[in-house]
Amino acid sequence: MASVDEAGISRFQAGEAQVKLTRAHVTAAMQWDFDGTEKPYAPGVDGEAFFDRSLYVYGVYGLTDRLTLVMLIPFKRVTVHDTRFAYTTEGFGSMMLGLRVGLASLFGVPLKRAAAALTVTTTLPLGYTRNFTPSLGPGQVDLQAVFGYGLSLYPLPAYLQAGLGYRLRSDFYGLSRARVCAPGPPPASCLEDDRPDYADEWLFSAEAGLTLGRWALLQALVHGTWSNQPPETGFNPANPIPTRTRYVKTGAGLTLYPLPRLGLSAQVFRTPFGRNTIRSTDWFFGLEYRI
């Protein structure tokens, strides 16, 4: 097993790489309104009305012993229901591309049984039509920076890890397209392309991991997003990408390593708190291989 070091942060030497395929299975019947009130995801629809069955390709490559290239490419398949129809959009969403820098010390103090890293990434739409129902992404370019710190609990085979970051939402929409809706009231599958002003967001995460020999990794997980401007109006269920959102997701994960370089993972999350977001159950099933 070589996916995480004893402090929980992945490390890659120069020339090392890892590829991970992840299948998402996200379903919601309810949403959190802008004031935290629970209500049906789509008015008049009983039961589940939002379905995300996407596939993600995640790759990392060690450029040097402390500098790692990171990339995530999603193939999205999202379905929403209203009282009459189900609408499905599929295609490539927004790619994430960036660099992770491993830090040897913090404030001049060398890190021993700890690890730290700064990850800077950009989110790039892959040419999708942003005003379809439902949209595959917001359609604009983002820039984010996340600082991660992990601490080994040696002699226990366990670690703690936390991350804090900031996402800058730009107003550049040049890498996505917009469909021209027909004159008159737009059809249900076409949204008005108003290029909304997305609020910047704080990103946070926490993780506790326990390794069972070289064969398994157990995780307790928390992550969330907190827009720096409070949600004031509800979002349209036909386009499940709110301009301002706040939520916390809690979950658990298990990764098995039948071979030293091969991992099989499963993670599940719930949404106990939210503002302007879906109240979903999120499953992720992954296959990873380290080269």
Backbone torsions as a table, in degrees:
resi	resn	phi	psi	omega
1	MET	NA	123.8	-175.8
2	ALA	-137.0	25.4	-173.4
3	SER	-81.8	-32.9	-179.6
4	VAL	-136.8	150.6	174.6
5	ASP	-84.1	-175.1	-174.2
6	GLU	-69.0	-15.1	176.2
7	ALA	-96.5	0.4	173.2
8	GLY	95.2	-9.9	-178.6
9	ILE	-98.6	130.1	-179.6
10	SER	-62.5	138.9	176.9
11	ARG	-126.8	139.0	-180.0
12	PHE	-133.2	127.9	174.3
13	GLN	-78.0	167.8	178.7
14	ALA	-57.9	128.4	179.5
15	GLY	90.0	-11.5	176.8
16	GLU	-82.0	150.9	-178.3
17	ALA	-147.4	160.4	174.8
18	GLN	-143.7	138.1	176.4
19	VAL	-122.3	135.4	179.7
20	LYS	-134.4	129.9	173.7
21	LEU	-104.2	128.8	-177.7
22	THR	-128.9	132.2	176.2
23	ARG	-104.7	124.0	179.1
24	ALA	-95.5	141.5	177.5
25	HIS	-137.1	84.6	-174.0
26	VAL	-110.7	127.5	-175.6
27	THR	-136.8	140.9	179.0
28	ALA	-144.6	138.6	170.7
29	ALA	-108.4	-17.8	-175.6
30	MET	-127.7	164.0	173.7
31	GLN	-134.6	156.9	168.4
32	TRP	-91.5	123.7	177.9
33	ASP	-72.5	175.4	-176.1
34	PHE	-62.6	-23.5	179.4
35	ASP	-101.3	9.4	178.4
36	GLY	90.9	3.9	178.5
37	THR	-78.1	136.6	174.3
38	GLU	-80.8	137.8	175.6
39	LYS	-154.3	163.2	178.8
40	PRO	-56.2	145.3	-179.8
41	TYR	-57.6	-47.1	177.6
42	ALA	-120.4	126.9	-179.3
43	PRO	-55.4	131.7	177.2
44	GLY	84.0	-2.3	-179.2
45	VAL	-105.6	120.2	175.8
46	ASP	-89.8	134.9	178.5
47	GLY	88.4	-165.4	-172.6
48	GLU	-67.7	133.8	-177.3
49	ALA	-133.0	-6.0	178.0
50	PHE	-126.6	131.3	-178.2
51	PHE	-138.3	126.0	175.5
52	ASP	-120.9	116.4	179.4
53	ARG	-125.0	69.2	-172.2
54	SER	-101.3	163.2	177.4
55	LEU	-124.4	132.4	-178.3
56	TYR	-119.1	136.0	173.1
57	VAL	-111.2	116.6	-177.9
58	TYR	-115.3	130.7	-179.5
59	GLY	-136.5	144.3	174.4
60	VAL	-133.2	148.1	179.8
61	TYR	-144.5	128.6	-179.8
62	GLY	-77.7	108.5	176.6
63	LEU	-75.8	-41.9	171.7
64	THR	-137.6	-175.2	179.7
65	ASP	-69.5	-14.9	-179.6
66	ARG	-126.0	-3.9	-178.1
67	LEU	-119.4	121.9	-174.3
68	THR	-124.4	132.9	173.3
69	LEU	-84.1	133.5	179.7
70	VAL	-125.5	145.3	-177.2
71	MET	-152.3	140.6	176.1
72	LEU	-137.1	124.4	178.1
73	ILE	-120.1	118.4	179.4
74	PRO	-100.4	136.6	165.8
75	PHE	-107.0	108.5	-169.9
76	LYS	-94.4	143.6	169.8
77	ARG	-140.3	104.4	-173.0
78	VAL	-121.0	134.7	179.5
79	THR	-127.1	134.2	173.0
80	VAL	-126.4	148.5	-179.9
81	HIS	-113.2	143.0	162.8
82	ASP	-116.9	-164.6	-175.3
83	THR	-71.4	-12.8	-177.3
84	ARG	-118.8	-40.2	-170.3
85	PHE	-133.5	167.8	167.9
86	ALA	-113.7	133.9	-178.6
87	TYR	-117.1	128.8	-177.2
88	THR	-124.9	135.1	173.1
89	THR	-126.7	135.8	176.2
90	GLU	-139.8	151.8	-178.8
91	GLY	152.1	-179.1	178.1
92	PHE	-72.0	134.9	179.5
93	GLY	-92.6	-130.8	-179.7
94	SER	-104.2	125.2	179.7
95	MET	-81.7	143.4	173.0
96	MET	-106.6	131.1	-178.5
97	LEU	-141.2	133.4	-179.6
98	GLY	-174.6	-166.5	-176.9
99	LEU	-130.1	143.0	173.5
100	ARG	-115.5	127.4	-179.0
101	VAL	-110.0	118.0	175.5
102	GLY	-76.5	135.1	-177.0
103	LEU	-103.4	128.6	-179.4
104	ALA	-82.3	-21.6	-178.7
105	SER	-151.6	162.3	174.7
106	LEU	-127.3	123.5	-179.8
107	PHE	53.7	36.6	177.5
108	GLY	83.4	-1.7	-179.4
109	VAL	-99.6	120.1	179.4
110	PRO	-61.8	141.6	178.2
111	LEU	-88.0	124.1	-179.8
112	LYS	-104.1	-83.3	177.3
113	ARG	-92.1	44.2	179.0
114	ALA	-147.2	165.5	177.7
115	ALA	-144.5	147.0	178.8
116	ALA	-142.4	150.6	-179.0
117	ALA	-154.2	149.9	173.4
118	LEU	-116.9	123.3	-179.1
119	THR	-114.2	123.5	178.6
120	VAL	-117.6	122.9	-176.0
121	THR	-135.6	160.4	171.7
122	THR	-123.4	148.1	179.0
123	THR	-108.2	122.0	-170.9
124	LEU	-122.7	113.6	174.7
125	PRO	-59.0	140.0	-177.3
126	LEU	-100.1	42.9	171.9
127	GLY	81.7	13.2	-178.2
128	TYR	-74.7	165.0	176.1
129	THR	-86.5	115.1	-169.1
130	ARG	-78.3	-17.3	-176.5
131	ASN	-109.3	26.9	167.0
132	PHE	-76.9	160.8	172.8
133	THR	-109.2	116.4	-9.9
134	PRO	-83.2	158.7	-179.6
135	SER	-77.8	150.9	176.8
136	LEU	-85.9	-4.0	-179.9
137	GLY	175.0	171.7	-178.9
138	PRO	-70.8	-23.0	175.2
139	GLY	94.8	-8.8	-179.1
140	GLN	-114.8	169.0	-176.7
141	VAL	-89.5	136.6	176.8
142	ASP	-119.4	158.4	173.4
143	LEU	-132.6	131.9	-179.7
144	GLN	-140.0	152.1	176.7
145	ALA	-132.0	132.1	-177.6
146	VAL	-130.6	129.4	174.1
147	PHE	-100.6	127.9	179.2
148	GLY	-120.3	140.7	179.8
149	TYR	-135.0	129.2	179.1
150	GLY	-123.7	144.3	-177.2
151	LEU	-128.9	125.9	176.4
152	SER	-75.4	142.3	176.4
153	LEU	-104.1	25.0	178.8
154	TYR	-50.7	136.6	15.6
155	PRO	-83.3	-0.4	174.0
156	LEU	-71.6	143.6	177.8
157	PRO	-80.9	61.1	-172.4
158	ALA	-147.3	166.0	178.8
159	TYR	-150.9	163.1	171.6
160	LEU	-123.5	146.8	-178.1
161	GLN	-148.9	144.5	178.4
162	ALA	-142.7	153.6	178.8
163	GLY	-140.2	146.4	177.1
164	LEU	-141.6	133.0	-177.4
165	GLY	-150.8	178.0	-178.9
166	TYR	-138.1	134.8	178.6
167	ARG	-111.8	122.3	177.5
168	LEU	-95.4	117.9	-178.5
169	ARG	-93.8	118.2	-177.3
170	SER	-89.9	175.5	175.4
171	ASP	-110.7	24.2	179.5
172	PHE	-95.3	115.8	-176.4
173	TYR	-111.6	14.6	-170.9
174	GLY	-69.6	-14.2	-178.7
175	LEU	-96.3	3.7	174.7
176	SER	-125.6	171.3	-177.7
177	ARG	-119.9	166.4	175.6
178	ALA	-131.0	134.4	177.1
179	ARG	-82.9	141.4	175.1
180	VAL	-84.8	114.6	-179.8
181	CYS	-73.4	151.3	-179.9
182	ALA	-64.5	153.1	177.3
183	PRO	-57.1	150.9	-178.1
184	GLY	87.3	-166.7	179.4
185	PRO	-58.7	131.3	-177.9
186	PRO	-67.1	146.5	174.2
187	PRO	-64.7	163.7	-175.5
188	ALA	-61.5	-24.4	-177.4
189	SER	-90.3	5.1	-177.6
190	CYS	-127.3	124.8	179.5
191	LEU	-102.8	150.6	174.1
192	GLU	-63.6	128.7	-179.0
193	ASP	-88.2	85.5	-177.2
194	ASP	-99.1	4.7	179.1
195	ARG	45.9	70.1	-173.6
196	PRO	-64.4	157.6	178.5
197	ASP	-90.2	98.9	-179.5
198	TYR	-77.1	136.0	179.6
199	ALA	-77.7	144.7	171.4
200	ASP	-61.3	158.5	-172.8
201	GLU	-138.1	143.8	167.3
202	TRP	-89.2	140.9	180.0
203	LEU	-120.2	137.3	-179.5
204	PHE	-145.3	153.6	179.7
205	SER	-156.3	156.3	174.3
206	ALA	-147.7	149.5	-173.3
207	GLU	-152.8	140.2	170.2
208	ALA	-124.5	130.9	-176.7
209	GLY	-127.1	145.5	178.7
210	LEU	-132.8	121.3	178.1
211	THR	-93.6	138.3	177.8
212	LEU	-109.9	90.9	-176.1
213	GLY	61.5	-140.1	177.2
214	ARG	-104.3	15.9	-169.3
215	TRP	-112.7	-18.1	-173.6
216	ALA	-155.9	153.8	175.3
217	LEU	-133.1	122.8	175.2
218	LEU	-103.1	140.2	-177.0
219	GLN	-136.6	141.9	164.3
220	ALA	-109.0	131.3	-166.3
221	LEU	-132.1	142.7	172.1
222	VAL	-140.7	135.2	171.0
223	HIS	-152.3	160.5	-177.9
224	GLY	-166.3	173.4	179.2
225	THR	-134.7	139.4	-176.9
226	TRP	-138.0	104.6	180.0
227	SER	-65.8	141.8	-177.7
228	ASN	-78.0	-4.2	170.3
229	GLN	-118.3	131.9	-175.6
230	PRO	-66.5	142.4	173.3
231	PRO	-60.9	135.7	-178.0
232	GLU	-123.2	-23.7	177.9
233	THR	-133.7	149.3	179.2
234	GLY	-69.1	157.7	178.9
235	PHE	-95.5	159.9	-178.0
236	ASN	-79.6	119.0	180.0
237	PRO	-59.1	-20.9	177.2
238	ALA	-71.2	-17.2	178.6
239	ASN	-134.6	87.1	-169.1
240	PRO	-77.4	47.1	176.4
241	ILE	-130.4	86.1	-176.1
242	PRO	-68.8	150.0	179.9
243	THR	-75.3	-28.4	177.5
244	ARG	-136.1	124.8	-175.5
245	THR	-146.1	150.2	174.4
246	ARG	-140.7	131.1	179.3
247	TYR	-160.8	160.8	173.4
248	VAL	-129.7	133.9	175.3
249	LYS	-120.1	134.3	178.0
250	THR	-119.0	145.1	-177.0
251	GLY	-164.9	-171.7	-179.7
252	ALA	-144.1	155.6	-179.3
253	GLY	-142.9	154.3	176.4
254	LEU	-140.3	127.5	174.5
255	THR	-122.0	128.8	177.4
256	LEU	-107.6	143.4	-178.9
257	TYR	-121.7	83.9	178.2
258	PRO	-66.1	-25.3	174.7
259	LEU	-130.5	153.8	-175.1
260	PRO	-55.7	-32.9	-176.5
261	ARG	-104.7	0.8	-175.5
262	LEU	-114.9	129.4	179.3
263	GLY	-127.1	142.0	175.4
264	LEU	-121.0	121.9	-171.4
265	SER	-126.9	156.0	172.1
266	ALA	-144.9	133.9	176.6
267	GLN	-134.3	146.9	177.3
268	VAL	-136.0	139.3	-178.8
269	PHE	-131.5	149.0	169.5
270	ARG	-121.2	165.9	-177.3
271	THR	-119.6	86.6	-176.5
272	PRO	-76.3	-17.5	-178.9
273	PHE	-141.8	139.3	177.1
274	GLY	-165.4	157.4	171.1
275	ARG	-136.8	118.0	177.1
276	ASN	63.7	50.4	-179.4
277	THR	-155.4	167.0	177.7
278	ILE	-76.1	149.9	173.8
279	ARG	-103.1	89.7	-165.3
280	SER	-116.8	165.8	164.1
281	THR	-109.0	124.7	-172.9
282	ASP	-116.8	118.5	174.4
283	TRP	-110.4	139.4	176.1
284	PHE	-134.1	125.3	179.9
285	PHE	-117.2	125.5	-171.2
286	GLY	-127.2	152.8	173.0
287	LEU	-130.1	119.6	-176.8
288	GLU	-124.7	149.1	178.0
289	TYR	-142.1	130.4	-179.5
290	ARG	-101.2	129.5	-176.6
291	ILE	-102.2	NA	NA
